[in-house]
Amino acid sequence: MAKKPGTNPKGEFAFFNVVYEDDSQRSNRRVPAELLGGLDGDEPARGFIMEQDREIAEKSGRPALEIKRIERVGAKKK
């Protein structure tokens, strides 16, 4: 059943595309917005995503891949 419009608060999460060492990509990984900003910028997102990957690897029995780079969805390229 569909949600009513306006029930999902905006700005709660930031979304990132993650590229791994084997050049595979996972899109729209959610990171809580309160972790981001300040002097560190988006760097705390890397640690949060790495922790998610470790948990997923434990459950699946496969080793976690190293992250090559992360980029915020919708961010302009430098």
Backbone as JSON Lines, residues from 0, in Angstrom:
{"i":0,"aa":"M","n":[0.84,-1.17,0.0],"ca":[0.0,0.0,0.0],"c":[0.88,1.24,0.0]}
{"i":1,"aa":"A","n":[0.53,2.21,-0.76],"ca":[1.32,3.42,-0.9],"c":[1.22,4.3,0.34]}
{"i":2,"aa":"K","n":[2.29,5.03,0.61],"ca":[2.3,5.97,1.72],"c":[1.59,7.26,1.31]}
{"i":3,"aa":"K","n":[1.12,7.97,2.3],"ca":[0.55,9.28,2.02],"c":[1.68,10.25,1.71]}
{"i":4,"aa":"P","n":[1.46,11.17,0.79],"ca":[2.5,12.16,0.49],"c":[2.85,12.97,1.75]}
{"i":5,"aa":"G","n":[4.14,13.23,1.9],"ca":[4.59,14.05,3.02],"c":[4.88,13.27,4.29]}
{"i":6,"aa":"T","n":[4.75,11.94,4.28],"ca":[5.02,11.18,5.5],"c":[6.48,10.77,5.62]}
{"i":7,"aa":"N","n":[7.26,10.95,4.56],"ca":[8.68,10.62,4.58],"c":[9.47,11.93,4.69]}
{"i":8,"aa":"P","n":[10.04,12.22,5.85],"ca":[10.75,13.5,6.02],"c":[11.93,13.64,5.06]}
{"i":9,"aa":"K","n":[12.02,14.78,4.42],"ca":[13.12,15.05,3.48],"c":[14.37,15.46,4.24]}
{"i":10,"aa":"G","n":[15.51,15.15,3.68],"ca":[16.78,15.56,4.28],"c":[17.23,14.67,5.41]}
{"i":11,"aa":"E","n":[16.54,13.56,5.66],"ca":[16.92,12.66,6.74],"c":[18.15,11.83,6.36]}
{"i":12,"aa":"F","n":[18.27,11.53,5.06],"ca":[19.39,10.73,4.57],"c":[20.05,11.43,3.39]}
{"i":13,"aa":"A","n":[21.35,11.16,3.22],"ca":[22.07,11.55,2.01],"c":[22.36,10.25,1.27]}
{"i":14,"aa":"F","n":[22.38,10.32,-0.05],"ca":[22.57,9.14,-0.87],"c":[23.93,9.2,-1.56]}
{"i":15,"aa":"F","n":[24.6,8.04,-1.62],"ca":[25.93,7.96,-2.21],"c":[26.01,6.79,-3.17]}
{"i":16,"aa":"N","n":[26.77,6.99,-4.24],"ca":[27.16,5.91,-5.13],"c":[28.53,5.45,-4.67]}
{"i":17,"aa":"V","n":[28.7,4.14,-4.56],"ca":[29.94,3.57,-4.06],"c":[30.57,2.72,-5.15]}
{"i":18,"aa":"V","n":[31.85,2.98,-5.46],"ca":[32.59,2.18,-6.43],"c":[33.63,1.39,-5.65]}
{"i":19,"aa":"Y","n":[33.65,0.07,-5.88],"ca":[34.55,-0.83,-5.16],"c":[35.8,-1.13,-5.98]}
{"i":20,"aa":"E","n":[36.78,-1.79,-5.36],"ca":[38.07,-2.09,-5.98],"c":[37.94,-2.9,-7.27]}
{"i":21,"aa":"D","n":[36.89,-3.7,-7.4],"ca":[36.7,-4.49,-8.62],"c":[35.87,-3.74,-9.66]}
{"i":22,"aa":"D","n":[35.7,-2.44,-9.45],"ca":[34.95,-1.52,-10.32],"c":[33.45,-1.81,-10.36]}
{"i":23,"aa":"S","n":[32.94,-2.6,-9.42],"ca":[31.49,-2.74,-9.31],"c":[30.96,-1.51,-8.59]}
{"i":24,"aa":"Q","n":[29.69,-1.22,-8.78],"ca":[29.11,-0.01,-8.2],"c":[27.8,-0.36,-7.51]}
{"i":25,"aa":"R","n":[27.56,0.26,-6.38],"ca":[26.28,0.18,-5.68],"c":[25.75,1.61,-5.62]}
{"i":26,"aa":"S","n":[24.53,1.78,-6.04],"ca":[23.95,3.11,-6.13],"c":[23.01,3.39,-4.98]}
{"i":27,"aa":"N","n":[22.91,4.65,-4.64],"ca":[21.94,5.16,-3.67],"c":[22.05,4.52,-2.29]}
{"i":28,"aa":"R","n":[23.27,4.4,-1.8],"ca":[23.47,3.91,-0.44],"c":[23.08,5.05,0.52]}
{"i":29,"aa":"R","n":[22.23,4.75,1.49],"ca":[21.72,5.76,2.41],"c":[22.65,5.94,3.6]}
{"i":30,"aa":"V","n":[22.91,7.21,3.93],"ca":[23.72,7.56,5.09],"c":[22.94,8.63,5.85]}
{"i":31,"aa":"P","n":[22.79,8.49,7.18],"ca":[22.07,9.51,7.95],"c":[22.73,10.89,7.78]}
{"i":32,"aa":"A","n":[21.91,11.89,7.52],"ca":[22.42,13.24,7.25],"c":[23.13,13.84,8.45]}
{"i":33,"aa":"E","n":[22.77,13.43,9.68],"ca":[23.41,14.03,10.85],"c":[24.87,13.64,10.99]}
{"i":34,"aa":"L","n":[25.33,12.61,10.28],"ca":[26.75,12.22,10.31],"c":[27.6,13.13,9.42]}
{"i":35,"aa":"L","n":[26.98,13.82,8.48],"ca":[27.71,14.55,7.46],"c":[27.79,16.04,7.78]}
{"i":36,"aa":"G","n":[28.67,16.71,7.04],"ca":[28.82,18.15,7.21],"c":[29.98,18.46,8.13]}
{"i":37,"aa":"G","n":[30.05,19.68,8.54],"ca":[31.14,20.1,9.41],"c":[32.47,20.1,8.67]}
{"i":38,"aa":"L","n":[33.55,20.02,9.41],"ca":[34.88,20.07,8.82],"c":[35.22,18.82,8.02]}
{"i":39,"aa":"D","n":[34.62,17.68,8.38],"ca":[34.92,16.43,7.7],"c":[34.15,16.25,6.4]}
{"i":40,"aa":"G","n":[33.12,17.05,6.16],"ca":[32.34,16.94,4.93],"c":[31.68,15.59,4.82]}
{"i":41,"aa":"D","n":[31.9,14.9,3.69],"ca":[31.28,13.61,3.45],"c":[32.14,12.43,3.89]}
{"i":42,"aa":"E","n":[33.3,12.66,4.48],"ca":[34.2,11.57,4.87],"c":[33.57,10.6,5.87]}
{"i":43,"aa":"P","n":[32.75,11.05,6.84],"ca":[32.12,10.08,7.74],"c":[31.22,9.07,7.02]}
{"i":44,"aa":"A","n":[30.76,9.4,5.82],"ca":[29.93,8.46,5.05],"c":[30.73,7.21,4.7]}
{"i":45,"aa":"R","n":[32.01,7.36,4.43],"ca":[32.85,6.21,4.09],"c":[32.88,5.2,5.24]}
{"i":46,"aa":"G","n":[33.09,5.68,6.45],"ca":[33.11,4.79,7.62],"c":[31.77,4.11,7.85]}
{"i":47,"aa":"F","n":[30.69,4.86,7.68],"ca":[29.35,4.3,7.86],"c":[29.08,3.21,6.83]}
{"i":48,"aa":"I","n":[29.43,3.47,5.58],"ca":[29.21,2.49,4.51],"c":[30.11,1.27,4.71]}
{"i":49,"aa":"M","n":[31.35,1.48,5.16],"ca":[32.24,0.35,5.42],"c":[31.67,-0.55,6.51]}
{"i":50,"aa":"E","n":[31.08,0.05,7.53],"ca":[30.47,-0.73,8.61],"c":[29.28,-1.53,8.09]}
{"i":51,"aa":"Q","n":[28.46,-0.91,7.25],"ca":[27.35,-1.63,6.62],"c":[27.87,-2.81,5.81]}
{"i":52,"aa":"D","n":[28.92,-2.58,5.03],"ca":[29.5,-3.64,4.21],"c":[30.01,-4.8,5.05]}
{"i":53,"aa":"R","n":[30.63,-4.49,6.2],"ca":[31.13,-5.54,7.1],"c":[29.97,-6.4,7.61]}
{"i":54,"aa":"E","n":[28.87,-5.75,8.0],"ca":[27.71,-6.49,8.49],"c":[27.12,-7.38,7.39]}
{"i":55,"aa":"I","n":[27.03,-6.84,6.18],"ca":[26.5,-7.6,5.05],"c":[27.41,-8.79,4.75]}
{"i":56,"aa":"A","n":[28.73,-8.56,4.8],"ca":[29.7,-9.63,4.52],"c":[29.59,-10.75,5.55]}
{"i":57,"aa":"E","n":[29.4,-10.39,6.82],"ca":[29.25,-11.4,7.86],"c":[28.03,-12.28,7.61]}
{"i":58,"aa":"K","n":[26.94,-11.65,7.25],"ca":[25.69,-12.39,7.03],"c":[25.76,-13.26,5.77]}
{"i":59,"aa":"S","n":[26.45,-12.77,4.74],"ca":[26.49,-13.5,3.48],"c":[27.61,-14.53,3.43]}
{"i":60,"aa":"G","n":[28.62,-14.37,4.29],"ca":[29.75,-15.29,4.28],"c":[30.78,-14.95,3.22]}
{"i":61,"aa":"R","n":[30.65,-13.81,2.59],"ca":[31.62,-13.36,1.57],"c":[32.45,-12.22,2.14]}
{"i":62,"aa":"P","n":[33.69,-12.09,1.7],"ca":[34.51,-10.98,2.2],"c":[34.02,-9.64,1.67]}
{"i":63,"aa":"A","n":[34.16,-8.61,2.49],"ca":[33.78,-7.26,2.07],"c":[34.82,-6.72,1.1]}
{"i":64,"aa":"L","n":[34.35,-6.01,0.09],"ca":[35.26,-5.39,-0.89],"c":[35.74,-4.04,-0.37]}
{"i":65,"aa":"E","n":[36.94,-3.66,-0.77],"ca":[37.47,-2.35,-0.42],"c":[36.79,-1.29,-1.28]}
{"i":66,"aa":"I","n":[36.53,-0.15,-0.67],"ca":[35.89,0.96,-1.38],"c":[36.96,1.75,-2.12]}
{"i":67,"aa":"K","n":[36.75,1.95,-3.41],"ca":[37.67,2.75,-4.23],"c":[37.32,4.23,-4.08]}
{"i":68,"aa":"R","n":[36.02,4.56,-4.22],"ca":[35.6,5.95,-4.04],"c":[34.1,6.0,-3.77]}
{"i":69,"aa":"I","n":[33.69,7.08,-3.12],"ca":[32.27,7.34,-2.94],"c":[31.98,8.72,-3.48]}
{"i":70,"aa":"E","n":[30.79,8.88,-4.0],"ca":[30.37,10.21,-4.48],"c":[28.91,10.41,-4.16]}
{"i":71,"aa":"R","n":[28.6,11.6,-3.7],"ca":[27.24,11.92,-3.33],"c":[26.37,11.97,-4.58]}
{"i":72,"aa":"V","n":[25.19,11.38,-4.49],"ca":[24.26,11.4,-5.61],"c":[23.81,12.84,-5.85]}
{"i":73,"aa":"G","n":[23.89,13.28,-7.09],"ca":[23.48,14.64,-7.43],"c":[24.54,15.69,-7.26]}
{"i":74,"aa":"A","n":[25.71,15.32,-6.73],"ca":[26.79,16.29,-6.55],"c":[27.44,16.58,-7.9]}
{"i":75,"aa":"K","n":[27.89,17.81,-8.06],"ca":[28.56,18.18,-9.31],"c":[29.98,17.63,-9.33]}
{"i":76,"aa":"K","n":[30.42,17.18,-10.49],"ca":[31.78,16.66,-10.67],"c":[32.76,17.81,-10.6]}
{"i":77,"aa":"K","n":[33.93,17.55,-9.98],"ca":[34.98,18.57,-9.88],"c":[35.93,18.45,-11.04]}
